[in-house]
Amino acid sequence: MTSATDTILEADYSNTSKGREKGLDWYQCPIDGKVFSQLMKKNNWRPLLDNVGQLGFSLVTGAFALWTFHNLTWPWVAGAVYFHCSFYGFFGGGTGGHELSHKTMFKTQALNETFIRINGFLTWFNFVYFRRSHVKHHQFTVHDELDMEVKLPQKLRWYHWIFALTFNPENIYVNFSNKFRRAFGRRREFMLKSVWEQRIFPESKPEVLKRMVNWERSMIIGHSILAIIFITTGNWILVFLVTFAPFVVGWFGLLTHMPQHVGMKPDIADWRQSTRTYLASPFVSFFYWNMNYHVEHHMYPAIPYYNLPKLRKAIENDLPIAPQGLIATWKEIFDTLKHQKKNPDYHAELVYPSKTESS
């Protein structure tokens, strides 16, 4: 299968020349050429196991929740649905879908493009839109006005935790209104309202916008059909288990995803200072597709996610010491955010193996 979904190439994510055009001379930790070549090698078996594993996990938890709906009392149903939604979608969205968007997951690109459609549909993930945005996030990471995908400083309020444990009605409304706007808007200025959207879908490339619109429409129509089937067959609980699952109970996503850049330093051409790596358990690394190695991913985005632990070992003497586990990571984040309330110019303190450096 050829990739005709967009004009973003795998190499574009590693293209530091785009940064140099804006005066950004990105620092990259030196690495032995032979080691780098080995780490660049892709395979099919590992990502196949991980994709099938995560899809299978959600299938099992969803099937159990459906069984409780027909056989047990409501407390059991609520618990089963909650557990299912807590981990649903890590194969799409900003995790598995993120890796597939880089086109570095599978050795065989046909498999990459097949799974990005399966995972993308199930999680309402518009990979055409994401690729257009995310390539600029890599080229201009957290630089003001250049990277509008992630903007620093990021705030974390008490109600974000309430939403993470339940759902955020405003986010759901914004998500779906944006999808319908892009899918069925008649005028370009209505479909692409923000400066960022207009930038990543320039008028010179109308075919890319058309592909994004077509995928948006496919998801809306497809999920509408599924919802009708679920309701008419008496299995309406599946609307929550499939259609709305990516938009609720996002606590595990918040815990794993937000450490990427929160509390880090913006407007600097050094991913070690703008991006955070943390070391995680096999459970977290499996669901999070090794994106806890986030400095390494930004520095060498062409290296497949399953080789990131080896990449870290190869360059770790030139990297900040990473916190061990989510508890230590969030302690660091809370300490940083506490300092930033008093001093907005404060950023996470970085400790290197051979020296101490504050940034």
C-alpha positions in Angstrom: 0.0 0.0 0.0 1.4 3.4 -0.9 1.0 6.3 1.5 -1.2 8.7 -0.3 -2.7 10.2 2.8 -0.6 13.3 3.0 2.6 14.9 1.9 4.5 14.4 5.2 7.5 12.1 4.8 9.2 10.1 7.6 12.4 12.2 7.1 10.5 15.5 7.7 10.3 14.9 11.4 14.1 14.8 11.6 14.6 17.7 9.3 16.6 20.2 11.4 17.2 22.5 8.4 13.6 23.9 8.9 14.7 25.0 12.3 17.9 26.5 11.0 15.8 28.6 8.6 14.3 30.2 11.7 17.7 30.5 13.4 17.4 27.3 15.5 20.6 25.3 15.7 19.3 22.2 17.4 21.7 20.3 19.7 21.8 16.5 19.2 23.8 14.2 21.5 26.6 12.6 19.5 26.2 8.9 18.7 28.3 6.3 17.1 27.4 5.8 13.4 27.3 2.0 13.5 25.1 2.1 16.7 22.8 4.6 15.0 22.4 2.5 11.9 21.4 -0.5 14.1 18.9 1.5 16.0 17.3 2.8 12.8 16.4 -0.7 11.7 12.7 -1.5 11.8 10.9 -4.8 12.0 7.3 -6.0 11.7 6.9 -8.5 14.5 7.4 -6.2 17.5 4.8 -3.5 16.4 2.4 -6.2 15.3 2.5 -7.8 18.8 2.1 -4.4 20.4 -0.8 -3.3 18.2 -2.6 -6.6 18.5 -1.9 -6.7 22.2 -3.5 -3.3 22.8 -6.4 -3.9 20.5 -6.9 -7.3 22.1 -6.8 -5.8 25.6 -9.5 -3.3 24.8 -11.5 -6.0 23.1 -11.4 -8.2 26.2 -12.2 -5.3 28.6 -15.0 -4.1 26.3 -16.4 -7.6 26.0 -16.4 -8.0 29.7 -18.2 -4.7 30.2 -20.8 -5.8 27.6 -21.3 -9.1 29.4 -21.8 -7.3 32.8 -24.3 -5.0 31.1 -26.5 -8.1 30.1 -25.8 -10.2 33.2 -24.8 -8.2 36.3 -26.0 -5.3 38.4 -25.2 -1.6 37.6 -22.2 -1.3 40.0 -20.4 -4.0 38.1 -21.3 -2.4 34.8 -20.0 1.0 35.9 -16.8 -0.5 37.2 -16.2 -2.5 34.0 -16.9 0.5 31.7 -14.7 2.7 33.8 -11.8 0.3 33.7 -12.2 -0.2 29.9 -12.3 3.5 29.2 -9.2 4.1 31.3 -7.0 2.3 28.9 -9.0 2.4 25.7 -7.4 4.4 22.9 -3.7 4.1 23.7 -3.4 2.3 20.4 -4.6 5.5 18.7 -4.6 9.2 19.4 -1.4 10.7 20.7 0.2 7.3 21.5 0.1 4.4 19.1 -1.4 6.8 16.5 1.5 9.1 17.1 4.0 6.4 16.4 2.2 5.4 13.3 2.1 9.0 12.1 5.9 9.1 12.2 5.9 6.1 9.7 8.7 4.5 11.8 6.7 1.7 13.4 6.6 -1.1 10.8 9.3 -2.1 8.3 6.5 -2.7 5.9 4.7 0.7 5.3 1.5 -1.1 4.1 1.1 -2.4 7.7 1.8 1.1 9.1 -0.9 2.7 6.9 -3.4 -0.2 7.6 -3.1 0.1 11.4 -3.2 3.9 11.4 -6.6 3.6 9.8 -7.9 0.9 12.1 -6.6 2.6 15.2 -7.4 6.0 14.0 -11.0 5.2 13.3 -11.6 3.5 16.6 -10.2 6.5 18.5 -11.5 9.4 16.3 -7.9 10.2 15.4 -7.4 12.3 12.3 -3.9 11.3 11.4 -3.8 13.5 8.3 -4.4 16.6 10.5 -2.0 15.3 13.2 0.9 14.7 10.7 0.6 18.2 9.3 0.7 19.6 12.9 3.1 17.2 14.5 6.0 17.6 12.0 6.1 21.3 13.0 6.1 20.4 16.7 9.3 18.4 16.0 11.0 21.0 13.8 10.2 23.9 16.2 9.6 22.2 19.5 7.8 24.6 22.0 9.1 27.7 20.3 6.5 30.5 20.6 4.5 31.1 17.4 6.4 28.4 15.6 5.0 25.4 17.5 1.3 25.8 18.3 0.7 22.1 19.0 2.4 22.4 22.4 2.6 25.8 24.1 4.6 26.5 27.3 4.1 27.2 30.1 1.4 24.6 30.6 -1.0 25.0 33.5 -2.4 22.2 35.7 -5.4 23.1 37.8 -7.3 21.1 40.4 -10.3 20.6 38.1 -8.1 19.0 35.4 -7.8 16.0 37.8 -11.6 15.9 38.2 -12.0 15.9 34.4 -9.3 13.3 34.0 -11.1 11.0 36.5 -14.5 11.6 34.8 -15.0 13.7 31.6 -14.6 17.2 30.4 -17.9 18.3 28.7 -16.3 21.4 27.2 -13.5 19.3 25.6 -16.0 16.8 24.2 -18.1 19.7 22.7 -15.0 21.3 21.2 -13.7 18.0 19.8 -17.0 17.2 18.0 -17.7 20.7 16.9 -14.3 20.9 15.3 -14.8 17.6 13.6 -18.1 18.6 12.1 -16.7 22.0 11.2 -13.9 20.4 9.3 -16.0 17.6 7.8 -18.9 19.6 6.5 -17.8 23.2 6.3 -18.3 24.8 2.9 -15.8 27.6 3.1 -12.1 27.3 3.9 -12.1 30.1 6.4 -14.9 28.3 8.3 -13.2 24.9 8.2 -9.8 26.3 9.3 -10.5 28.8 11.9 -7.2 29.1 13.8 -4.0 30.6 12.5 -2.4 27.2 13.2 -4.8 25.3 11.0 -4.4 27.7 8.2 -0.6 27.4 8.5 -0.6 23.6 8.4 -3.1 23.4 5.6 -1.8 26.1 3.2 -3.9 27.2 0.2 -1.2 25.9 -2.1 -2.0 22.3 -1.1 -5.8 21.8 -1.4 -5.4 18.1 -2.0 -4.1 17.7 1.6 -7.1 19.5 3.0 -9.4 17.3 1.0 -7.8 14.2 2.5 -8.2 15.5 6.0 -11.9 16.3 5.3 -12.6 12.9 3.8 -11.1 11.1 6.8 -13.1 13.3 9.2 -16.3 12.5 7.3 -15.4 8.7 7.3 -15.1 8.7 11.1 -18.3 10.6 11.6 -20.4 8.5 9.2 -18.8 5.3 10.4 -19.4 5.9 14.1 -22.9 7.1 13.4 -23.7 3.8 11.6 -22.1 1.9 14.5 -24.1 3.8 17.1 -27.4 3.0 15.2 -26.5 -0.7 15.2 -25.5 -0.7 18.8 -28.8 1.0 19.9 -31.2 -1.0 17.6 -29.7 -4.3 18.7 -30.1 -3.5 22.4 -26.4 -3.1 23.0 -26.4 0.7 23.5 -23.7 0.4 26.2 -21.3 -0.1 23.2 -21.8 3.6 22.3 -19.9 4.3 25.5 -17.4 1.5 25.1 -16.5 2.4 21.5 -17.8 5.8 20.3 -17.2 7.9 23.4 -14.5 5.9 25.2 -11.6 8.0 23.9 -13.1 11.2 25.4 -13.7 10.1 29.0 -11.8 8.8 32.0 -8.4 10.1 30.8 -6.5 9.9 34.1 -3.9 7.4 32.8 -3.4 9.5 29.7 -2.8 12.6 31.8 -0.3 10.8 34.1 1.7 9.4 31.2 1.4 12.1 28.5 1.6 15.4 30.4 5.2 15.0 31.6 6.5 15.4 28.0 7.0 19.2 28.2 5.3 20.6 31.3 7.6 22.7 33.5 10.3 22.6 30.8 12.1 25.5 29.1 10.5 27.0 25.9 12.3 28.8 23.1 15.6 26.9 23.3 17.1 24.7 20.6 18.0 21.9 23.0 15.5 19.1 23.5 17.2 18.1 26.8 15.9 21.3 28.3 12.5 21.6 26.6 11.5 18.0 26.9 11.3 15.4 29.7 12.2 11.7 29.7 11.2 9.5 32.6 11.9 5.8 33.2 8.7 3.7 33.5 7.6 0.2 34.3 7.0 -2.3 31.5 3.2 -1.8 32.0 3.4 2.0 31.4 6.0 1.6 28.6 3.7 -0.9 26.8 0.7 1.3 26.8 2.7 4.5 26.2 4.7 3.0 23.4 8.0 4.0 25.1 7.2 7.7 24.6 8.4 8.2 28.2 11.8 8.4 26.4 10.7 11.7 25.0 14.0 13.6 24.8 15.4 10.7 22.8 12.4 10.6 20.6 12.6 14.3 19.8 16.4 14.1 19.2 16.2 11.2 16.8 12.6 10.8 15.7 13.4 8.4 12.9 14.4 5.7 15.4 11.5 3.3 16.1 9.8 3.4 19.5 11.0 -0.1 20.4 14.7 1.0 20.1 14.4 4.1 22.3 15.6 2.3 25.5 18.8 1.3 23.6 19.2 4.8 22.2 19.1 6.2 25.7 21.9 3.8 26.8 24.0 4.9 23.8 23.8 8.6 24.7 22.8 8.7 28.4 26.1 10.3 29.5 25.0 13.4 27.6 21.4 13.4 28.9 19.9 14.7 32.1 19.3 12.0 34.7 15.7 10.8 34.3 13.3 10.4 37.2 12.4 6.8 38.0 8.7 6.0 37.7 5.6 8.1 37.6 5.6 9.0 41.3 9.1 10.6 41.1 8.2 12.2 37.8 5.1 13.9 39.2 6.9 15.0 42.3 9.3 16.8 40.0 6.5 18.3 38.0 4.6 19.5 41.1 7.8 21.0 42.6 8.4 22.8 39.3 4.9 24.2 39.0 5.0 25.4 42.6 8.2 27.4 41.8 6.7 28.7 38.6 3.8 30.3 40.5 6.3 32.5 42.3 8.8 32.8 39.4 7.4 32.3 35.8 11.0 32.1 34.5 11.8 29.0 36.6 12.1 25.7 34.8 12.7 22.1 35.8 16.2 21.6 37.2 18.3 19.2 35.2 21.0 17.0 36.7 23.5 15.5 34.3 25.7 12.5 35.0 28.9 14.5 35.2 27.6 17.9 36.2 24.7 19.8 37.7 22.9 22.3 35.4 19.9 24.4 36.1 17.8 25.6 33.2 
